[in-house]
Amino acid sequence: MTKVIVLAGAGLIGQAIARRVFDRTVDLDGVPDGYSAMNDREALKLLVRP
């Protein structure tokens, strides 16, 4: 299970499980398609893995 640190406004710091934050995972070559999916509202957040 991957965890990431989430920084919110007013200095709030917490943790979230990555699979609940990111709804699409891409490699470096898939970044343009991932951003296109976000622009088309098919994805909210991308997790980029090398």
Jmol script that loads the backbone (N, CA, C; Angstrom):
load data "model"
ATOM      1  N   MET A   1       0.846  -1.166   0.000  1.00  0.00           N
ATOM      2  CA  MET A   1       0.000   0.000   0.000  1.00  0.00           C
ATOM      3  C   MET A   1       0.897   1.236   0.000  1.00  0.00           C
ATOM      4  N   THR A   2       0.702   2.105  -0.977  1.00  0.00           N
ATOM      5  CA  THR A   2       1.488   3.314  -1.104  1.00  0.00           C
ATOM      6  C   THR A   2       0.791   4.452  -0.377  1.00  0.00           C
ATOM      7  N   LYS A   3       1.541   5.196   0.403  1.00  0.00           N
ATOM      8  CA  LYS A   3       0.982   6.367   1.080  1.00  0.00           C
ATOM      9  C   LYS A   3       1.698   7.610   0.592  1.00  0.00           C
ATOM     10  N   VAL A   4       0.969   8.686   0.512  1.00  0.00           N
ATOM     11  CA  VAL A   4       1.548   9.974   0.145  1.00  0.00           C
ATOM     12  C   VAL A   4       1.175  10.981   1.219  1.00  0.00           C
ATOM     13  N   ILE A   5       1.976  12.005   1.345  1.00  0.00           N
ATOM     14  CA  ILE A   5       1.681  13.094   2.265  1.00  0.00           C
ATOM     15  C   ILE A   5       0.841  14.128   1.512  1.00  0.00           C
ATOM     16  N   VAL A   6      -0.234  14.547   2.109  1.00  0.00           N
ATOM     17  CA  VAL A   6      -1.132  15.518   1.495  1.00  0.00           C
ATOM     18  C   VAL A   6      -1.030  16.820   2.276  1.00  0.00           C
ATOM     19  N   LEU A   7      -0.730  17.898   1.579  1.00  0.00           N
ATOM     20  CA  LEU A   7      -0.669  19.218   2.198  1.00  0.00           C
ATOM     21  C   LEU A   7      -1.904  19.996   1.773  1.00  0.00           C
ATOM     22  N   ALA A   8      -2.647  20.486   2.726  1.00  0.00           N
ATOM     23  CA  ALA A   8      -3.849  21.259   2.434  1.00  0.00           C
ATOM     24  C   ALA A   8      -3.643  22.690   2.920  1.00  0.00           C
ATOM     25  N   GLY A   9      -4.591  23.553   2.622  1.00  0.00           N
ATOM     26  CA  GLY A   9      -4.516  24.942   3.031  1.00  0.00           C
ATOM     27  C   GLY A   9      -4.425  25.081   4.544  1.00  0.00           C
ATOM     28  N   ALA A  10      -3.978  26.207   4.998  1.00  0.00           N
ATOM     29  CA  ALA A  10      -3.856  26.553   6.415  1.00  0.00           C
ATOM     30  C   ALA A  10      -2.878  25.645   7.146  1.00  0.00           C
ATOM     31  N   GLY A  11      -1.915  25.057   6.423  1.00  0.00           N
ATOM     32  CA  GLY A  11      -0.873  24.263   7.056  1.00  0.00           C
ATOM     33  C   GLY A  11      -1.319  22.911   7.570  1.00  0.00           C
ATOM     34  N   LEU A  12      -2.434  22.398   7.112  1.00  0.00           N
ATOM     35  CA  LEU A  12      -2.891  21.084   7.547  1.00  0.00           C
ATOM     36  C   LEU A  12      -2.095  20.004   6.828  1.00  0.00           C
ATOM     37  N   ILE A  13      -1.608  19.035   7.567  1.00  0.00           N
ATOM     38  CA  ILE A  13      -0.825  17.956   6.980  1.00  0.00           C
ATOM     39  C   ILE A  13      -1.485  16.640   7.357  1.00  0.00           C
ATOM     40  N   GLY A  14      -1.620  15.752   6.385  1.00  0.00           N
ATOM     41  CA  GLY A  14      -2.219  14.450   6.650  1.00  0.00           C
ATOM     42  C   GLY A  14      -1.670  13.418   5.696  1.00  0.00           C
ATOM     43  N   GLN A  15      -2.191  12.231   5.784  1.00  0.00           N
ATOM     44  CA  GLN A  15      -1.779  11.160   4.887  1.00  0.00           C
ATOM     45  C   GLN A  15      -3.005  10.612   4.184  1.00  0.00           C
ATOM     46  N   ALA A  16      -2.800  10.138   2.992  1.00  0.00           N
ATOM     47  CA  ALA A  16      -3.876   9.516   2.228  1.00  0.00           C
ATOM     48  C   ALA A  16      -3.310   8.295   1.527  1.00  0.00           C
ATOM     49  N   ILE A  17      -4.139   7.331   1.277  1.00  0.00           N
ATOM     50  CA  ILE A  17      -3.723   6.144   0.531  1.00  0.00           C
ATOM     51  C   ILE A  17      -3.747   6.510  -0.949  1.00  0.00           C
ATOM     52  N   ALA A  18      -2.642   6.274  -1.650  1.00  0.00           N
ATOM     53  CA  ALA A  18      -2.479   6.736  -3.026  1.00  0.00           C
ATOM     54  C   ALA A  18      -3.589   6.235  -3.943  1.00  0.00           C
ATOM     55  N   ARG A  19      -4.039   5.024  -3.766  1.00  0.00           N
ATOM     56  CA  ARG A  19      -5.052   4.514  -4.696  1.00  0.00           C
ATOM     57  C   ARG A  19      -6.369   5.269  -4.581  1.00  0.00           C
ATOM     58  N   ARG A  20      -6.581   5.936  -3.474  1.00  0.00           N
ATOM     59  CA  ARG A  20      -7.801   6.718  -3.333  1.00  0.00           C
ATOM     60  C   ARG A  20      -7.620   8.151  -3.823  1.00  0.00           C
ATOM     61  N   VAL A  21      -6.395   8.593  -3.976  1.00  0.00           N
ATOM     62  CA  VAL A  21      -6.119   9.947  -4.438  1.00  0.00           C
ATOM     63  C   VAL A  21      -5.968   9.971  -5.951  1.00  0.00           C
ATOM     64  N   PHE A  22      -5.188   9.054  -6.479  1.00  0.00           N
ATOM     65  CA  PHE A  22      -4.904   9.007  -7.913  1.00  0.00           C
ATOM     66  C   PHE A  22      -5.836   8.003  -8.579  1.00  0.00           C
ATOM     67  N   ASP A  23      -6.475   8.419  -9.650  1.00  0.00           N
ATOM     68  CA  ASP A  23      -7.373   7.486 -10.328  1.00  0.00           C
ATOM     69  C   ASP A  23      -6.800   6.952 -11.641  1.00  0.00           C
ATOM     70  N   ARG A  24      -5.573   7.366 -11.960  1.00  0.00           N
ATOM     71  CA  ARG A  24      -4.918   6.829 -13.156  1.00  0.00           C
ATOM     72  C   ARG A  24      -3.416   6.828 -12.935  1.00  0.00           C
ATOM     73  N   THR A  25      -2.756   5.753 -13.341  1.00  0.00           N
ATOM     74  CA  THR A  25      -1.303   5.638 -13.242  1.00  0.00           C
ATOM     75  C   THR A  25      -0.730   5.562 -14.643  1.00  0.00           C
ATOM     76  N   VAL A  26       0.310   6.370 -14.883  1.00  0.00           N
ATOM     77  CA  VAL A  26       0.965   6.381 -16.196  1.00  0.00           C
ATOM     78  C   VAL A  26       2.468   6.330 -15.995  1.00  0.00           C
ATOM     79  N   ASP A  27       3.179   5.902 -17.039  1.00  0.00           N
ATOM     80  CA  ASP A  27       4.630   6.001 -17.017  1.00  0.00           C
ATOM     81  C   ASP A  27       5.006   7.331 -17.662  1.00  0.00           C
ATOM     82  N   LEU A  28       6.293   7.600 -17.767  1.00  0.00           N
ATOM     83  CA  LEU A  28       6.719   8.898 -18.302  1.00  0.00           C
ATOM     84  C   LEU A  28       6.240   9.121 -19.733  1.00  0.00           C
ATOM     85  N   ASP A  29       6.191   8.051 -20.523  1.00  0.00           N
ATOM     86  CA  ASP A  29       5.716   8.193 -21.900  1.00  0.00           C
ATOM     87  C   ASP A  29       4.215   8.461 -21.968  1.00  0.00           C
ATOM     88  N   GLY A  30       3.478   8.110 -20.925  1.00  0.00           N
ATOM     89  CA  GLY A  30       2.035   8.284 -20.919  1.00  0.00           C
ATOM     90  C   GLY A  30       1.563   9.600 -20.337  1.00  0.00           C
ATOM     91  N   VAL A  31       2.499  10.475 -19.940  1.00  0.00           N
ATOM     92  CA  VAL A  31       2.116  11.750 -19.331  1.00  0.00           C
ATOM     93  C   VAL A  31       1.247  12.604 -20.258  1.00  0.00           C
ATOM     94  N   PRO A  32       1.587  12.777 -21.536  1.00  0.00           N
ATOM     95  CA  PRO A  32       0.716  13.594 -22.394  1.00  0.00           C
ATOM     96  C   PRO A  32      -0.711  13.048 -22.475  1.00  0.00           C
ATOM     97  N   ASP A  33      -0.861  11.732 -22.598  1.00  0.00           N
ATOM     98  CA  ASP A  33      -2.197  11.136 -22.646  1.00  0.00           C
ATOM     99  C   ASP A  33      -2.911  11.303 -21.313  1.00  0.00           C
ATOM    100  N   GLY A  34      -2.159  11.228 -20.217  1.00  0.00           N
ATOM    101  CA  GLY A  34      -2.757  11.421 -18.900  1.00  0.00           C
ATOM    102  C   GLY A  34      -3.292  12.830 -18.720  1.00  0.00           C
ATOM    103  N   TYR A  35      -2.525  13.822 -19.145  1.00  0.00           N
ATOM    104  CA  TYR A  35      -2.996  15.200 -19.039  1.00  0.00           C
ATOM    105  C   TYR A  35      -4.185  15.447 -19.960  1.00  0.00           C
ATOM    106  N   SER A  36      -4.187  14.797 -21.097  1.00  0.00           N
ATOM    107  CA  SER A  36      -5.341  14.895 -21.992  1.00  0.00           C
ATOM    108  C   SER A  36      -6.581  14.297 -21.328  1.00  0.00           C
ATOM    109  N   ALA A  37      -6.416  13.179 -20.638  1.00  0.00           N
ATOM    110  CA  ALA A  37      -7.539  12.556 -19.928  1.00  0.00           C
ATOM    111  C   ALA A  37      -8.049  13.476 -18.826  1.00  0.00           C
ATOM    112  N   MET A  38      -7.147  14.176 -18.124  1.00  0.00           N
ATOM    113  CA  MET A  38      -7.591  15.119 -17.103  1.00  0.00           C
ATOM    114  C   MET A  38      -8.337  16.291 -17.741  1.00  0.00           C
ATOM    115  N   ASN A  39      -7.840  16.770 -18.867  1.00  0.00           N
ATOM    116  CA  ASN A  39      -8.487  17.873 -19.559  1.00  0.00           C
ATOM    117  C   ASN A  39      -9.887  17.482 -20.040  1.00  0.00           C
ATOM    118  N   ASP A  40     -10.042  16.226 -20.454  1.00  0.00           N
ATOM    119  CA  ASP A  40     -11.341  15.726 -20.925  1.00  0.00           C
ATOM    120  C   ASP A  40     -12.229  15.238 -19.781  1.00  0.00           C
ATOM    121  N   ARG A  41     -11.769  15.420 -18.540  1.00  0.00           N
ATOM    122  CA  ARG A  41     -12.493  15.028 -17.327  1.00  0.00           C
ATOM    123  C   ARG A  41     -12.706  13.511 -17.229  1.00  0.00           C
ATOM    124  N   GLU A  42     -11.764  12.751 -17.813  1.00  0.00           N
ATOM    125  CA  GLU A  42     -11.802  11.298 -17.693  1.00  0.00           C
ATOM    126  C   GLU A  42     -10.959  10.823 -16.515  1.00  0.00           C
ATOM    127  N   ALA A  43     -10.097  11.699 -16.003  1.00  0.00           N
ATOM    128  CA  ALA A  43      -9.245  11.393 -14.854  1.00  0.00           C
ATOM    129  C   ALA A  43      -9.145  12.648 -14.001  1.00  0.00           C
ATOM    130  N   LEU A  44      -9.018  12.442 -12.691  1.00  0.00           N
ATOM    131  CA  LEU A  44      -8.874  13.579 -11.781  1.00  0.00           C
ATOM    132  C   LEU A  44      -7.422  13.827 -11.402  1.00  0.00           C
ATOM    133  N   LYS A  45      -6.697  12.760 -11.059  1.00  0.00           N
ATOM    134  CA  LYS A  45      -5.295  12.863 -10.633  1.00  0.00           C
ATOM    135  C   LYS A  45      -4.503  11.761 -11.277  1.00  0.00           C
ATOM    136  N   LEU A  46      -3.277  12.084 -11.680  1.00  0.00           N
ATOM    137  CA  LEU A  46      -2.371  11.108 -12.267  1.00  0.00           C
ATOM    138  C   LEU A  46      -1.254  10.770 -11.293  1.00  0.00           C
ATOM    139  N   LEU A  47      -0.896   9.519 -11.258  1.00  0.00           N
ATOM    140  CA  LEU A  47       0.305   9.085 -10.561  1.00  0.00           C
ATOM    141  C   LEU A  47       1.301   8.708 -11.642  1.00  0.00           C
ATOM    142  N   VAL A  48       2.411   9.427 -11.712  1.00  0.00           N
ATOM    143  CA  VAL A  48       3.429   9.182 -12.741  1.00  0.00           C
ATOM    144  C   VAL A  48       4.527   8.337 -12.146  1.00  0.00           C
ATOM    145  N   ARG A  49       4.748   7.189 -12.741  1.00  0.00           N
ATOM    146  CA  ARG A  49       5.823   6.287 -12.315  1.00  0.00           C
ATOM    147  C   ARG A  49       6.854   6.197 -13.427  1.00  0.00           C
ATOM    148  N   PRO A  50       8.128   6.275 -13.048  1.00  0.00           N
ATOM    149  CA  PRO A  50       9.182   6.197 -14.090  1.00  0.00           C
ATOM    150  C   PRO A  50       9.262   4.834 -14.737  1.00  0.00           C
TER     151      PRO A  50
END
end "model"
wireframe off; spacefill off
backbone 0.3
color backbone group
